[in-house]
Amino acid sequence: MKHTRPVDRPLRRLRRAASVTAVAAALLAGLAPAAGAAGPEASEARAPSAGRHLDRAALQAGHDAVRDAGVYGVFSAARDGRERFDGASGTADLTTGRPVRADLRHRVGSVTKTFTAVAVLQQNAKGRVDLDRPVGDYVPDLLPGERGRKVTVRMLLNHTSGIEDYIADAFPSLRQGSTTSLDDHRFRTIRPTELIGYGVARPQRFEPGTDWSYSNTNYILLGEILRKVTGQDPERLIAKDVIRRVGLRDTYFPGTDPYIRGAHARMYESFYGLIDPPRDYSVYNMTWGGTAGALVSTPQDLNTFYRALLTGDLLPQRQLDQMRTAYDVKDETGAVVLRYGLGIFSLDTPCGPAWGHDGGVWGAGTIALSSPDGTRQFALGHNLTKYQRLNEAGTAFDPHPADAAMRDYRDQALCGRTVPQAPAKDSIEGPAALSPVLPALTAR
């Protein structure tokens, strides 16, 4: 039996803030701990580095604070040089009361994008993919005409293509203010070309290369470019050239299998209160995420991956430098809130910039960040998503204590401390602005 709530006051408020389509377009981008206020003083601070040591008691207290703020279960891994911390707090399964563990496998959503970007840059290093060549040169049937000549591979990688996201068309009930299609499509297999077709059929958001807008369509297109230039299935290619190359044992693409192999938590989706009580979506066919967001991993594997990437084990220096050449993403006031490179972004922390990505799929949220030199990092997963609520005016998401608690945990893990956060803003322009770190802009 479905428990989708009818169109009521919360949904009407959601629709006043922005269209359901705009909200849906940000979903795969993820629900990550919001960044601390960005500014010159943060940008110029010393970058996170080894030597601060991991305060295990403080980190465990950080987990407990996230749980106490209302998230069912939270688990993470942190590293400082050779020193490691693995921790967890809360419940993995509300029915049985099973607790979460630090090493649970998890759907990591858009963290997948960094893996896909690495595979593309590896092909760039081999001379098979030119980042500034038109996408239409590689996949003319998928991005035809003038747009195929204007949009480059680099624009797909850094989300400056202007191509619309496919999420709202892949889950069409969202346009009618209902979440029924989340349940209807639980076991659906959908082809990458169909997902691309949804995004490409929509009008351009802006002239290619002139602005920034997070779109999962970009990364499904990149998967098909990999297929074209290598003759291999892109997910198998990423598994061979990225995942196995750094020895990740718990990271894989599930393909059409809706079940996660190995120990994992149930994954509960609230959809901003429209699904009440939150429903478990841990069993799901993730072909709708593909090379944009289907990956399964663990916090420990993600730390290994980002350390290998940032220390040069996966890419030549030239490609790594290209990856970290970022586009400034700004809020409605013009302040830079994060800097998006090629499948990886940086944001400011109390001890300087950190690099990584976040991700969110139905019921599963992830954030993975690292010091620029790869010495200190953390990755965190949680199993309740879109727990935020709109304010009474319907103009913004109210600050949620779980976001503040995860932000404090991030600062403790990366910097060895927590610091007072800037007061949250009262309003934003609406959820259309909320990607990829959702709802980061509301927390500044």
N, C-alpha and C positions, 0 to 999 in steps of 0.2 A: 504494500500500500504506500502511495506517495503522500508526503506530508507538506507539499508545497503550499505556502501561505497565499491566500488570494491577494489581489491588489488592494492594499489597505493603506493606512496613513504612513507607515515607514517607507513603503514603496513610492507613494506619491511624493514624499520628501526627497527620496533618492532621485526621482525623475526631475524634480525642480532644480536640484543641484547640477545635474548634467544628464544627458541621455543615457539610457541603459546601455546603448551601444558603446558609448565612451567609457563607461565603467568596465564593460566586458573586455574592451580592447587592452586594458591594463592587467587583466587577471593573471595571465601566464607570466607577466613580468615579476610578480611576487609580492608578498607582504613581508618586508624586511624591517628590522629595527631601524628607526629613523636616524639619520645622521645628525651629529651636533651642528650647531650653527657654523656655517662656512664664513671665512673672512680672511683678510691678510694675515692676522696673527696666527690663525690655525695653519694656513698654507706655509708660513715661514718657519713653523716649529720644527724641531728635530724629528725626523721620521722614526717610526717604531723600530726598535732594534733589539738584538739579544742583550742579555745582561741584566734585565730588570727582575728576572725570576718570576715564576708563576706562584701566586698566593692561592694555594688550594682552598683554604677556608673561605677566602673572599669569593673565589669563583663558584664554589658550591653554594654559598649564600646568594650569589647572583642567579643561579638556577632556581633556588627556592623562591626568590622574589618574583620571577616570571610566572612560576606556578601559582603563587599566592595572588598574583594579579588577574588570574582567571584562565590562563592557558592550561589545557589538560596535562600535557606532557612536553618537556623540553630536554634536549640532550645535546652534548657538544664535545668537541675536542679542541684543546689549545696546545700550542707549541712555542717554546722559546729556546732556540738552538736545539740541543739534544733533550732538553727537559720537556716533559709531556704531562698534560692533565686531561683526564676523561671523566665527565660527570653527567649526571642526569637527575631529574626531579619530576615527580608527577606520575600520571597514569597513561599507559599505552592502550588500554582497552577498558572502556567504561562499563562494559557488561561483566567482565570477569574481575576487574580491579587489578589486572596485571600491571606492574610498574614498568616505566620506560627504562631502557639501558643505554649506556653511552654509545654502544656500537651497533645500534639498530640500522638496518637498511631503510632508505627513505626516498621518496620521489623528490628530486631536487629541482624540478622545473627549469627555469631559465639559466641556472648555472650550466646547463647543457651548452649554452651559447659559447662559453669560453672554449669548451672542447671542440665544437664545430669550427670556431675561428682558428684554433691552432691547426686543425687539419687543412684548412684553406691556406694558411700562411706557410705550412710545410710544402704545399703544392706550388705556392709562389716562389719559395726558395729553390724548387726544382725547375722553375721556368715554365710551368704548365698553366699557371693562373697569373694574369697581370691585374693588379689591384685597381688600376685606373682604366682598364679596358671596359667597354660597354657590356652589360649583362646580356644584351641581345646577341652578341658575338658567340656566347656559350650556349644559351638556351633560347633561341629565337622564338620557338613555339610557346614558351611560357611567359615571355615578356616581349611581345611583338611591337612593331611600329616605332614611332618616335620615342616613346618611353624607353624601349629597349636600347635605343641609341644614346639616351641621356643618362640613364642610371648606370653607375659603375659598380664593380664588385666592392670597392671601398665603401660606397654609400650604403650597400646592404650591411656591411660589417659594422658600421658606426651609426646606423639608423638615420641617415640623412637622405634616404631615397625618396621619401614622401609617399611610399606605397602603403596603402591602408592595411590594418590588421584583419585577420580572418576570423577571429574568435566569435564575434557576434553572429556571423553567418553560419559557422560550424555548429553553433548552439542557438538556433533561431528563436526559441521561446524567450530568450533574453530581450528581444526587441518588443515583445508583448508584456514585459514585466513579470515573467514567470521563470522559474528554474526547472520546469519539467523536463526540458531537453537534457539536463545534466543526467537525469535518470534514464530517459529514453535512449540515450546514446552510450550507456555504460559499456556495452559489449560491441559497439560498432567498430569496424575497421574502415578507415578513411585514407585514401591515397594522397601522397604529397601534392600531386598535380591538382587534385580537387581543392585542397587548402589554398594553394597558390591562386587558383581560379577565383576563389572568393575575394581574396585581397586585391587582385589585379582588376576585378570587375568594378570595384569601387573607384570613385574619382580620386585623383591625386590630392593629397593633403596640402602639398606645396610644390613648387618647382624643384626638381631634384638638386640636391646640394645646397639649398638656400636656408634650410631650417632643420630641426631635429624632432622626430616623433618615433617612439618605440613601437616596433611592429614585428610580430612573430613571422609574418610572411617573408620578411627579409631572410630569415635563417632557414626556412624551408627551401627558398630559392637557392641559398648557398649549398644546401645538401644536394640539390639537383645539379648544380654546377660541378660539385665533386663527382657525382655519378658520371657526368658527361666527360670530364677530362681524365678520369682514371678507369672508367669502365667497370667500377665496383659499386656495390651497394654502399651508400655513404655511412650508414650506421656500422657496417662491418669494417669499413675503412678506418673510421674513428676508433673502433675497438682495437684494431691492429696497430695503427700508427701512433695512437695517443694513450689509450687506456692500458694496453698490455706493455707498451714501451716503458712506462714508469712503474709497472708491477702492481697495479690496482687490482685487488682480489674481489672486492665487493661492489664494483661499479660495472654496470652493463645497460644496454638498451633492451627493454623487454619485448620489443616487436609487437605482435598481436596478443601476447599472453597478458591477461588482465590481472594476474596474480603476481605478487612480489615474492621472489624466491628468498628463503631464509627468514630470520627473525626480523620483524618490523612492527611498528605501531599501527593501530587503526588511525584513520585520517579523517578528521571531522570538519565539515564545511558549514559555516553559518551564513555566508553571503549577506553580511551586514544586517543580520536579523531576519532576513526573508525566509531562511530555513530554520525553523524553531520547533523542536530542539535541533542542534546541529546534527548532520547526518554523516555516516561513515562512507567515504569514497576511496578506501584503500584498495578495493577491487575495481580496476578500471582499465579498459583498453586505451593505451596511451598513444595510439597512432595519430591522434589529433595534436600531439606535441612534437613528435618526430625529432628532427635535428634542431628544433627550437626549444624543446623542453621535455623530452620523454625519459631522460636518464634516471637510473636508480643508483644511489651511492650511499656512503656513510661519511660522517664528519672526519674520521681518520683518513679515508681515501682522499677526500677533498683537500685536506691539508697537505697530503703528499703530492697531489697534483699541482696545487698552486706553488708549493715550494720548488718543485721540479721546473715549472714554467718560468718563475721569476729568477731562478738561478741559472737559466740557460740550458737546461737539459732537454728541452723539447724543440726549441727554435734557435736558429742562428741569431746573432746579436742584431743584425739589420732588421730581421722580421720582428724580433721582440721590441725593438725601438719603434717600429711602425705600429705595433699593437698598442703601445702606450702613448701614441700621439692622439690626443683626445679632443673631443668637441665639448665646449662648455655648455652644460644644460642649466638653464636659468629658471627661476620662479617668476611669478607675475610682477615682482618688484625689480627684476633685472639682476638679482643676486645669483651667483653661481652656486648650485646645490650639489652638483656632482659633475664629473668630467668623464664622458664616455669615449673609450678608445675603440679598438676592434675586438668586440666580444668581451671586453673587460672594462670596468670603470674604476675611478678613484674617487674617494670622498675624504673629507677632512675629519681627523680625530684630534683629541687634545694633545697627542704627541706627533702629529703630522699626518700626511696623506697615507691612505691604505688602499690597496688594489684588490679587486675580486669581483664577485657578482652575487646577486640574490636570485631567488626563484620561488614561485608559488604555483601550485596546481590545486585542484579541489582537495582541500583538507590538509595540505602539506606545505609548510613554509621553510625556507632555507636561506641562510646568509653565510658567505664564506669570504673572509678578508685576510690580507697578508701585508706585512711591511714590504716596502718596495724592494728590499734586498732578499726577501724570502726567508728571513731568519725567525720572524715571529708571526704567528697567524692563529686564526681560530675559524671553526665552522660550527654552525648551530642549526638544529632542526627542531620544529615544533609541529604539533598535530592538531591544532585548532586554528583555522584561518578565517579572515574577514570578520573578525570579532568586533571591529570598530562600528560605531553608530554615528549617524548624522545628528547634528545639533537641531534644536527645536525650530530654528529658522530654515533648516534644509539647505544651508549654504556651505557647510563644511563638515568634515568628520571631527567629532569631539576627540580631544587628546585621550588616549587610553593608557592606563598605568602599565599594561604589558609592553607597549612600545618603549616607554621610558625605562622599564626594567631591562629589556633586551639591549637598549642603547648603553645603559650603565654596564651591563655584562661585556658588551663589545669593548668599551673603554678599559675595563679591568683586564680583559684578555690581551688586548693589543698594547696597552700602555702601562699596565701594572697599577692602575688607579681608576677611580671614578671621579668625575668632576660635576659641579652643578650645571644643569642644562639651562639654555636660554628659554624664556617663557614661550609657550606655543602661540602661534598666530591665531586670531579669532576666526579667520575665514580665508578661503582661497577662491580661485576662479572656478573650481569644480573638479570632479574626478578626471576630466580630460587631461589635466596636467599631471596626473599621478602615475608616472612611470619613469624609470623602471623601479625606483625604490618607493613602493607604495606602503603607507601614505607619508612619505618623508616630508613632503612640502607642508603638510599640516602641522608638523612637529617642530618647525623652526620658529 
